[in-house]
Structure formats: structure tokens, C-alpha cells
Amino acid sequence: MGTQYPNKISALVELKSKLAEHQKLHKIEDILDDAMLIGFLNGKKYNVNDSLKCLEQFVYIRTEKYPSFSMKYLIPSTLPMLDVQCIRTLKYMDKGCRRIGVGQISLWDPSKNNVHELLAENVLHLDESIRNYMTHSEGNEFIMIIDMAGFCVQHFRNATPSRIVQYFDFFLPPEAETVISNSSRKNLARVCKQFYLNILLRNRSELLVTIDEELFSLQVTNWLMVVGAMSCRGVLPLIKVPQKVKESSKYYVDLVLKPLLEYNFPNLHGKIIIKVIFHHDGASSQTAKLTQDYANDLEPRLGIKIIWNNGVWKKLKRVSQLLGAVGEAFLKLFIHDDFASLHDHLPATALPVSLGGHLSDEDAFENEFVPGIRNQERFYTRMAELAMVS
């Protein structure tokens, strides 16, 4: 660290003194090494009191709010996801000396490693970044690239709102809760729509067909109402709703679903009709028993699966709202449809081939990251022991 940073040295000494006197943190002061403490100080620009609050939150989340998670998953020697390495850090730093993490969804197989193991890998990776990799930047700033190639429904089924909140608890400061509660509905709808259109309706989900007036702004007037559906293969013919008709499940099945699914869909999708997923929202006519019975009969007969908002897509909207609200306050989010737009932010010379770059994985990524995490076994074992008695 050197004598040229006397204020930082003083801050470290003061923080250690406060830890020794702290009612709870004194129990683990021996495992909070200088590297970890400097990481917390750097994150709060060497404000000792703010750093202490972050340490309190750090320990509280691991030992009191999620003790079972810490005991079961936050042990490096028993976490197989560390070998999968869904998240890695590039050797390259940008002009602001910010480190760059890369998360690759395609490397996570939910049938082999559950979402808790994925979260644990991310938590351990962040801890090691704080300890050894982010202190070159002001305030522990970093860049995260999320490669969504391979993203599918199996992945998203794990992204329940409660699990997203758990992610926030581990990775964002406590003031994030205020941001979520104060975010406007209009902004949340915009973020949700952007996430839906950019992630789910791209080529990787080209056979998703949706009927949803909120997302696609179907207009209802005092003289005409229509039903419409669209997919990435085209727009299906509109169905005019007779005036003064009482919307019911029987009307919905006979005059909406049957024309769409048994005539228009086969004409649009041909032999691959068995791969089509049809999405509608949670209106009473769409969740009624008659509609569900029709859906149960349709899938074995034509291969078309019907889902609605009380399933995975309802989770999508709620999760997108949380991500959008917190993201706008604490993060700068960019959605890249191709490598060229990504390279506008990060040079191809610093990226691996998998991201359109010039480097092999060995040359692009830090090689000592996982060994560094495994070297902290004693730290995580002690935290688990503290969680056990909390």
C-alpha cells in the first residue's frame, strides 16, 4: 500500500479499531484481513463509518438473514459451480481501471446446478473481486457483461421475485430498497417491455406467440374491439369482437383461441407448429376452467402449449420491474444486439472469441480467480459457524 497514502493507512487503522470494539463484528475480526478491509474502504471512498455499515450489512445478510444459504452453499470446497465458472473476470481493465466480469448463461445447466449454487458462485466471485481485483477503481466500480446466448424458459423459471430480491440483498446497498419503492409505474412498464422485447422475442425465442394488450398496446374504443396475436414469424389476422358481446370463456375458446390456434397458427408455422408456445395474460376468461381444459386438450392434439401470466411470464414482469428500478439508480444498463455495438464500449482486442474478440479464454480471463476463492476456505467456514449460532 505504501507510505504515499497516509490517509488510507489511517482509515484502515481506524476501521480495525472500530471492529475490535464492535458488538458483533469483533467475533470475526481475525478473518477480515487487510485486503478485504481495504476493499470495503475503497468501495466507500475511505469513509470509515460508511465502510463499517457495509461490513455490518455484509455479515448480517450471510449470518442472520440467509444463514442456511451460507452454511450450505457459501463453502468453496463443496461448491461445484466454481468449476463451471459461469462468471469470470477479464484481465483487461478499462481507462477508469474498472475490472470487467463476464457472465455466460449458456454455461449454467439448471438440471445439474440449482439457482442457489449459481447465486453462491456469484457471491464468492464478488467477494474475491472486492478483496483483490476492484481496488484499482474509485469506489469499486466494475463492468459486467451478461451473455444471454442459450437463455431459455428453464433458466427463467428459477428467477422468482424472492430470489431476485435475495440477489439484491447480496449485491446492492440497503438504500436500493428505497429506489424500488419510489419508482414510477410508467418507468417500470417501459423497462418490462424493453426486457420482454429484447430478450424473449429475439431469434432465440422466435416461436413465442403472445396476445397481450399491455405489451403491444391494442386499442379498445367505444365502437370496436379486436383480438390480435403476433410472433417473430409474423402477425396473425385480427379477430373483430362483436359489439355488446359478453366476454366469457366459451366465447374466448370458440371465437378467439380456436381460429388462432387451429387455423392461423398452422398456416403461419407449418410443420414446426409443435414448437409453438402461446402466451396470454390472466383475464378471467383466459384462466377459466373451460379455457384450461381446452389448453390441456390442445397440446397433445396439435403440440401447441398455452401459458398465461400466473406462470413464468408473470414472474418475468415482476422481475423486470425490480431490475429496471434498481438498475436505473445504481447501474448503467446497455442491451447489445450484436458484437459491434458491444465493441463500441469495450475493444475486441480485450475480449474472448466467444464475445467477438481476438483472445483465447486463457489469454482473456484471470487464471487465479478460483484458486484465490478456494484459499479463503477458513473465512467462509467461520462465517458459516457464525450463521449456525445466529
VMD Tcl script that draws the C-alpha trace (Angstrom):
set ca {
  {0.00 0.00 0.00}
  {2.95 2.35 0.66}
  {3.55 5.45 2.73}
  {2.32 7.72 -0.04}
  {-1.26 7.07 1.13}
  {-1.21 8.15 4.79}
  {-4.95 8.95 4.86}
  {-5.77 5.45 3.63}
  {-3.49 3.87 6.19}
  {-5.14 5.91 8.92}
  {-8.56 4.83 7.69}
  {-7.54 1.16 7.82}
  {-6.19 1.54 11.36}
  {-9.37 3.31 12.49}
  {-11.61 0.65 10.90}
  {-9.69 -2.13 12.65}
  {-10.11 -0.29 15.95}
  {-13.85 0.02 15.45}
  {-14.12 -3.68 14.53}
  {-12.37 -4.67 17.76}
  {-14.95 -2.71 19.75}
  {-17.96 -3.77 17.69}
  {-20.59 -5.85 19.49}
  {-20.84 -8.45 16.70}
  {-18.03 -7.92 14.24}
  {-15.30 -8.40 16.84}
  {-16.06 -12.14 16.62}
  {-14.67 -12.30 13.10}
  {-12.08 -9.51 13.08}
  {-9.31 -12.11 12.83}
  {-10.60 -13.35 9.43}
  {-11.17 -9.88 7.99}
  {-7.71 -9.42 6.51}
  {-6.27 -6.14 5.26}
  {-7.14 -6.92 1.64}
  {-10.84 -7.36 2.47}
  {-10.97 -4.26 4.69}
  {-9.22 -2.13 2.07}
  {-11.75 -3.39 -0.45}
  {-14.64 -2.17 1.71}
  {-12.90 1.13 2.40}
  {-12.25 1.68 -1.30}
  {-15.93 0.97 -2.04}
  {-16.91 3.81 0.30}
  {-14.04 6.10 -0.73}
  {-12.32 5.55 2.62}
  {-15.20 6.81 4.74}
  {-14.72 4.63 7.81}
  {-18.25 4.88 9.18}
  {-19.84 4.03 5.83}
  {-17.42 1.14 5.41}
  {-18.37 -0.19 8.82}
  {-22.07 -0.06 7.90}
  {-21.34 -2.05 4.75}
  {-19.45 -4.64 6.77}
  {-22.39 -4.87 9.17}
  {-24.72 -5.47 6.23}
  {-22.26 -7.95 4.70}
  {-22.23 -10.06 7.87}
  {-25.95 -9.64 8.60}
  {-27.00 -10.94 5.17}
  {-24.77 -14.00 5.45}
  {-25.26 -14.92 9.08}
  {-28.75 -13.70 10.06}
  {-30.94 -13.13 7.01}
  {-29.77 -16.14 4.97}
  {-27.93 -18.39 7.46}
  {-28.98 -21.68 5.81}
  {-27.74 -20.45 2.45}
  {-24.34 -19.55 3.90}
  {-23.96 -22.87 5.68}
  {-24.97 -24.97 2.69}
  {-23.64 -23.09 -0.32}
  {-21.01 -20.50 0.64}
  {-18.26 -23.04 1.23}
  {-15.76 -23.03 -1.68}
  {-14.61 -26.65 -1.22}
  {-18.15 -28.01 -1.64}
  {-19.45 -25.72 -4.40}
  {-19.21 -27.42 -7.83}
  {-20.28 -24.25 -9.65}
  {-16.80 -22.83 -9.06}
  {-15.54 -25.36 -11.60}
  {-18.27 -24.45 -14.09}
  {-17.23 -20.76 -14.00}
  {-20.40 -19.16 -15.31}
  {-18.83 -15.89 -14.24}
  {-15.23 -14.89 -14.91}
  {-13.13 -11.73 -14.84}
  {-11.18 -10.35 -17.77}
  {-7.52 -9.47 -17.39}
  {-8.24 -6.19 -19.18}
  {-9.21 -3.03 -17.28}
  {-10.84 -0.06 -18.97}
  {-9.49 3.51 -18.84}
  {-11.14 4.01 -15.45}
  {-9.24 0.99 -14.08}
  {-12.54 -0.85 -13.77}
  {-12.49 -4.63 -13.86}
  {-14.80 -6.43 -16.27}
  {-16.78 -9.54 -15.36}
  {-18.35 -11.85 -17.92}
  {-21.39 -13.98 -17.09}
  {-22.39 -16.66 -19.60}
  {-25.90 -18.05 -19.18}
  {-25.23 -20.96 -21.54}
  {-22.77 -22.49 -19.06}
  {-25.47 -22.88 -16.39}
  {-27.48 -26.08 -16.64}
  {-30.35 -25.80 -14.11}
  {-30.86 -29.58 -14.21}
  {-27.36 -30.08 -12.77}
  {-26.81 -27.00 -10.61}
  {-29.67 -25.21 -8.90}
  {-30.11 -21.46 -8.75}
  {-28.72 -21.31 -5.19}
  {-25.41 -22.70 -6.44}
  {-25.37 -20.08 -9.19}
  {-26.00 -17.33 -6.64}
  {-23.26 -18.72 -4.40}
  {-20.77 -18.65 -7.28}
  {-21.67 -15.00 -7.92}
  {-21.33 -14.11 -4.23}
  {-17.91 -15.75 -3.92}
  {-16.79 -14.08 -7.13}
  {-17.86 -10.66 -5.84}
  {-16.11 -11.21 -2.50}
  {-12.86 -12.10 -4.25}
  {-13.25 -9.09 -6.54}
  {-13.62 -6.78 -3.54}
  {-10.61 -8.38 -1.88}
  {-8.14 -8.41 -4.77}
  {-9.45 -7.09 -8.08}
  {-11.54 -3.91 -7.81}
  {-9.41 -1.67 -5.60}
  {-7.76 0.00 -8.61}
  {-11.02 1.75 -9.46}
  {-12.62 4.55 -7.49}
  {-15.46 3.23 -5.35}
  {-15.06 -0.41 -6.51}
  {-16.72 0.35 -9.83}
  {-16.85 -2.51 -12.31}
  {-18.38 -3.54 -15.62}
  {-20.47 -6.68 -16.06}
  {-21.19 -8.34 -19.40}
  {-24.09 -10.81 -19.36}
  {-24.09 -13.07 -22.42}
  {-27.70 -14.20 -22.86}
  {-26.93 -16.81 -25.54}
  {-28.70 -20.01 -24.55}
  {-31.22 -18.26 -22.28}
  {-34.40 -20.32 -22.10}
  {-37.54 -20.88 -20.05}
  {-35.71 -23.40 -17.83}
  {-33.39 -20.61 -16.73}
  {-36.15 -18.11 -16.17}
  {-38.29 -20.47 -14.10}
  {-35.63 -20.07 -11.41}
  {-35.83 -16.27 -11.43}
  {-38.67 -15.86 -8.95}
  {-39.08 -12.39 -7.40}
  {-37.97 -13.67 -3.99}
  {-34.73 -14.99 -5.49}
  {-34.15 -11.71 -7.31}
  {-34.58 -9.88 -4.02}
  {-32.03 -12.26 -2.50}
  {-29.61 -11.30 -5.27}
  {-30.18 -7.64 -4.43}
  {-29.56 -8.33 -0.75}
  {-26.15 -9.77 -1.53}
  {-25.06 -7.33 -4.20}
  {-26.69 -3.94 -3.66}
  {-26.60 -1.47 -0.77}
  {-29.59 -1.17 1.60}
  {-30.71 2.12 0.03}
  {-31.74 0.15 -3.08}
  {-35.00 -0.71 -1.30}
  {-35.99 2.96 -1.33}
  {-35.34 3.16 -5.05}
  {-37.60 0.19 -5.75}
  {-40.47 1.56 -3.67}
  {-40.26 5.06 -5.20}
  {-40.02 4.03 -8.87}
  {-42.86 5.14 -11.09}
  {-45.25 2.65 -12.67}
  {-44.64 4.17 -16.08}
  {-40.93 3.57 -15.86}
  {-41.44 0.01 -14.65}
  {-43.73 -0.77 -17.59}
  {-41.17 0.64 -20.02}
  {-38.34 -1.43 -18.55}
  {-40.51 -4.54 -18.54}
  {-41.50 -4.04 -22.16}
  {-37.88 -3.45 -23.21}
  {-36.71 -6.59 -21.42}
  {-39.53 -8.63 -22.93}
  {-38.96 -7.46 -26.49}
  {-35.17 -7.53 -26.45}
  {-34.61 -10.80 -24.63}
  {-37.60 -13.07 -25.21}
  {-38.66 -12.04 -28.69}
  {-35.26 -12.28 -30.35}
  {-34.15 -15.18 -32.52}
  {-33.65 -17.46 -29.54}
  {-37.40 -17.36 -28.85}
  {-38.75 -16.97 -32.37}
  {-41.63 -19.39 -31.82}
  {-43.12 -17.48 -28.90}
  {-46.53 -16.03 -29.82}
  {-48.20 -13.59 -27.47}
  {-51.60 -11.99 -27.09}
  {-51.30 -9.18 -24.57}
  {-52.92 -5.76 -24.75}
  {-50.49 -4.22 -22.24}
  {-47.31 -5.12 -24.06}
  {-48.49 -4.37 -27.56}
  {-50.96 -1.57 -26.88}
  {-54.07 -2.97 -28.55}
  {-56.61 -0.17 -28.52}
  {-60.20 -0.55 -27.30}
  {-62.65 2.16 -28.41}
  {-66.36 2.70 -27.80}
  {-67.20 1.19 -31.18}
  {-64.68 -1.54 -31.92}
  {-62.60 -4.13 -30.11}
  {-60.25 -6.55 -31.81}
  {-58.15 -9.51 -30.74}
  {-54.65 -9.81 -32.20}
  {-51.64 -12.03 -31.82}
  {-48.08 -11.83 -33.11}
  {-44.87 -13.81 -33.22}
  {-41.45 -13.27 -34.74}
  {-42.74 -15.15 -37.79}
  {-45.46 -12.63 -38.46}
  {-48.69 -11.01 -37.33}
  {-51.81 -13.15 -37.26}
  {-55.12 -11.86 -38.67}
  {-57.13 -9.65 -36.35}
  {-60.40 -11.02 -34.99}
  {-63.19 -8.49 -34.64}
  {-65.20 -8.75 -31.45}
  {-68.97 -8.18 -31.97}
  {-70.40 -5.18 -30.17}
  {-72.06 -5.76 -26.79}
  {-70.75 -9.29 -26.62}
  {-70.24 -10.56 -23.10}
  {-66.68 -11.82 -22.82}
  {-66.73 -15.34 -21.44}
  {-64.55 -18.39 -21.50}
  {-66.83 -20.05 -24.09}
  {-66.66 -17.03 -26.38}
  {-62.89 -16.82 -25.87}
  {-62.35 -20.50 -26.74}
  {-64.78 -20.72 -29.67}
  {-64.19 -17.37 -31.38}
  {-60.61 -16.48 -30.38}
  {-58.47 -19.47 -29.48}
  {-59.80 -21.99 -31.98}
  {-59.42 -19.73 -35.05}
  {-55.98 -18.61 -33.92}
  {-54.54 -21.92 -32.79}
  {-56.21 -24.43 -35.07}
  {-56.20 -22.47 -38.34}
  {-53.99 -19.36 -38.32}
  {-51.10 -20.82 -36.36}
  {-50.67 -23.93 -38.55}
  {-50.75 -21.74 -41.66}
  {-48.03 -19.50 -40.18}
  {-45.73 -22.10 -38.66}
  {-46.31 -25.21 -40.76}
  {-44.62 -28.41 -39.55}
  {-42.91 -26.71 -36.63}
  {-46.25 -25.95 -35.03}
  {-45.34 -28.40 -32.23}
  {-42.68 -25.95 -31.07}
  {-45.06 -23.02 -30.66}
  {-45.73 -21.55 -27.22}
  {-48.82 -19.34 -26.98}
  {-48.90 -16.69 -24.23}
  {-51.86 -14.71 -22.97}
  {-52.45 -12.78 -19.76}
  {-54.50 -13.54 -16.66}
  {-58.00 -12.30 -17.51}
  {-60.83 -14.40 -16.07}
  {-61.84 -15.82 -19.47}
  {-58.24 -16.85 -20.07}
  {-57.77 -18.64 -16.75}
  {-61.24 -20.20 -16.54}
  {-61.59 -23.97 -16.26}
  {-63.08 -24.26 -19.76}
  {-60.05 -22.44 -21.22}
  {-57.63 -24.60 -19.25}
  {-59.44 -27.77 -20.36}
  {-59.10 -26.60 -23.96}
  {-55.37 -25.95 -23.43}
  {-54.90 -29.43 -21.92}
  {-56.62 -30.96 -24.96}
  {-54.76 -28.78 -27.48}
  {-51.19 -29.66 -26.51}
  {-51.41 -33.44 -27.10}
  {-53.53 -32.88 -30.22}
  {-51.51 -30.18 -32.02}
  {-48.44 -29.77 -29.84}
  {-49.16 -26.11 -29.01}
  {-48.54 -25.15 -25.40}
  {-50.58 -22.35 -23.80}
  {-49.19 -20.37 -20.86}
  {-50.56 -17.31 -19.07}
  {-49.47 -14.69 -16.60}
  {-49.92 -16.70 -13.43}
  {-46.96 -18.71 -14.70}
  {-43.49 -17.83 -15.83}
  {-44.39 -14.66 -17.76}
  {-45.99 -13.05 -14.72}
  {-42.69 -13.66 -12.94}
  {-40.93 -12.02 -15.88}
  {-42.85 -8.78 -15.46}
  {-42.29 -8.61 -11.70}
  {-38.60 -9.43 -12.01}
  {-38.12 -6.90 -14.81}
  {-39.71 -4.21 -12.64}
  {-37.23 -4.88 -9.85}
  {-34.26 -4.99 -12.21}
  {-35.28 -1.81 -14.00}
  {-35.91 0.22 -10.87}
  {-32.63 -0.64 -9.19}
  {-30.69 -0.62 -12.43}
  {-31.50 2.98 -13.26}
  {-30.31 4.16 -9.85}
  {-27.15 2.09 -9.37}
  {-26.19 0.77 -12.79}
  {-25.82 1.83 -16.40}
  {-27.56 -0.81 -18.48}
  {-26.90 -1.39 -22.17}
  {-28.55 -4.04 -24.34}
  {-26.40 -5.13 -27.28}
  {-27.94 -6.97 -30.20}
  {-24.60 -7.71 -31.83}
  {-20.88 -7.75 -31.12}
  {-20.31 -4.50 -33.00}
  {-22.38 -2.50 -30.51}
  {-20.60 -4.23 -27.61}
  {-17.24 -3.29 -29.12}
  {-18.31 0.35 -29.11}
  {-17.91 0.10 -25.32}
  {-15.14 -2.49 -24.99}
  {-12.40 -3.21 -27.53}
  {-12.40 -6.55 -29.32}
  {-8.68 -6.82 -28.54}
  {-9.54 -7.31 -24.85}
  {-12.38 -9.79 -25.32}
  {-12.52 -13.56 -25.86}
  {-13.58 -15.09 -29.15}
  {-16.95 -16.02 -27.61}
  {-17.73 -12.28 -27.39}
  {-16.45 -11.47 -30.86}
  {-12.98 -10.67 -29.56}
  {-9.48 -11.68 -30.56}
  {-8.31 -13.60 -27.49}
  {-8.48 -17.19 -26.34}
  {-10.12 -17.81 -22.97}
  {-6.70 -18.43 -21.43}
  {-5.41 -15.07 -22.61}
  {-8.62 -13.16 -21.90}
  {-9.57 -14.26 -18.38}
  {-7.85 -14.16 -15.00}
  {-6.48 -17.61 -14.23}
  {-6.00 -17.27 -10.47}
  {-9.53 -16.20 -9.59}
  {-10.97 -19.54 -8.48}
  {-7.77 -20.58 -6.61}
  {-8.00 -17.26 -4.78}
  {-11.56 -18.06 -3.71}
  {-10.59 -21.55 -2.57}
  {-7.79 -20.06 -0.46}
  {-10.46 -18.31 1.62}
  {-11.96 -21.58 2.92}
  {-11.26 -20.60 6.53}
  {-13.06 -17.27 6.09}
  {-16.25 -18.92 4.77}
  {-16.14 -21.74 7.30}
  {-16.05 -19.21 10.13}
  {-18.91 -17.24 8.57}
  {-20.93 -20.46 8.34}
  {-20.20 -21.21 12.00}
  {-21.40 -17.72 12.93}
  {-24.53 -18.26 10.86}
  {-25.19 -21.52 12.70}
  {-25.35 -19.81 16.10}
  {-27.13 -16.61 14.99}
}
mol new
graphics top color blue
foreach p $ca { graphics top sphere $p radius 0.5 }
foreach p [lrange $ca 0 end-1] q [lrange $ca 1 end] { graphics top cylinder $p $q radius 0.2 }
display resetview
